[in-house]
């Protein structure tokens, strides 16, 4: 199954499909999968930046409302002072 694609498939149906889940349930699982990968990326990049003494950090930022775009979180890199 392609769990990540469930996050932005747009289906919020209350009817269960072949998976035995509703569209809303699948969408929630998809969002959790996306966030787990995003957080893993942040942790990994921050670790590499720290190992390299680059004096930077990465964070996740929601930059637009989900009613406009379902792809609304970005990785932001900032230089530490």
Phi, psi and omega per residue, in radians:
X1 nan 2.591 3.140
X2 -1.772 1.412 -3.023
X3 -1.081 -0.631 -3.096
X4 -1.139 -0.662 -3.115
X5 -1.162 -0.321 3.110
X6 -1.144 -0.444 -3.071
X7 -1.117 -0.623 -3.081
X8 -2.155 0.491 3.131
X9 -1.332 -0.292 3.087
X10 1.425 -0.003 -3.127
X11 -1.540 2.132 3.070
X12 -2.184 0.461 -3.116
X13 -1.086 2.520 3.088
X14 -1.555 -0.014 3.112
X15 -1.538 2.420 3.121
X16 -1.361 2.510 3.119
X17 -1.895 -2.797 -3.096
X18 -1.061 -0.345 3.129
X19 -1.469 -0.228 -3.079
X20 1.478 0.176 -3.131
X21 -2.107 2.719 3.059
X22 -1.437 2.892 3.096
X23 -1.048 -0.674 3.131
X24 -1.129 -0.713 3.121
X25 -1.122 -0.762 3.132
X26 -1.129 -0.694 3.129
X27 -1.108 -0.709 3.116
X28 -1.105 -0.751 3.103
X29 -1.104 -0.735 3.117
X30 -1.045 -0.757 3.118
X31 -1.112 -0.698 3.119
X32 -1.111 -0.715 3.102
X33 -1.095 -0.783 3.130
X34 -1.057 -0.779 -3.125
X35 -1.151 -0.675 3.106
X36 -1.056 -0.764 3.108
X37 -1.150 -0.747 3.116
X38 -1.057 -0.793 3.137
X39 -1.127 -0.685 3.072
X40 -1.064 -0.714 3.091
X41 -1.095 -0.775 3.134
X42 -1.057 -0.828 -3.136
X43 -1.054 -0.811 -3.111
X44 -1.105 -0.839 -3.118
X45 -1.130 -0.737 3.119
X46 -1.085 -0.667 3.105
X47 -1.099 -0.795 3.137
X48 -1.137 -0.680 3.094
X49 -1.114 -0.714 3.135
X50 -1.157 -0.744 3.118
X51 -1.079 -0.543 -3.105
X52 -1.588 0.033 -3.116
X53 0.915 0.773 -3.068
X54 -1.541 -0.100 3.084
X55 0.963 0.762 3.113
X56 -2.375 2.834 3.040
X57 -2.512 2.691 -3.129
X58 -1.989 2.469 3.071
X59 -2.500 2.839 3.064
X60 -1.602 2.394 -3.140
X61 -2.340 2.237 3.010
X62 -1.457 2.081 -2.999
X63 -1.904 -0.125 3.117
X64 -2.732 2.666 -3.112
X65 -1.163 2.520 -3.108
X66 -1.180 -0.254 3.061
X67 -1.265 -0.338 3.120
X68 -1.631 -0.790 3.121
X69 -2.600 2.348 3.103
X70 -1.329 -0.342 3.054
X71 -1.657 1.483 -2.944
X72 -2.240 0.358 3.114
X73 -2.189 2.372 3.134
X74 -2.242 2.798 2.996
X75 -1.553 2.190 3.137
X76 -1.963 2.315 3.080
X77 -1.856 2.270 3.085
X78 -2.295 2.545 3.106
X79 -1.461 2.290 3.111
X80 -1.501 2.511 -3.132
X81 -1.553 nan nan
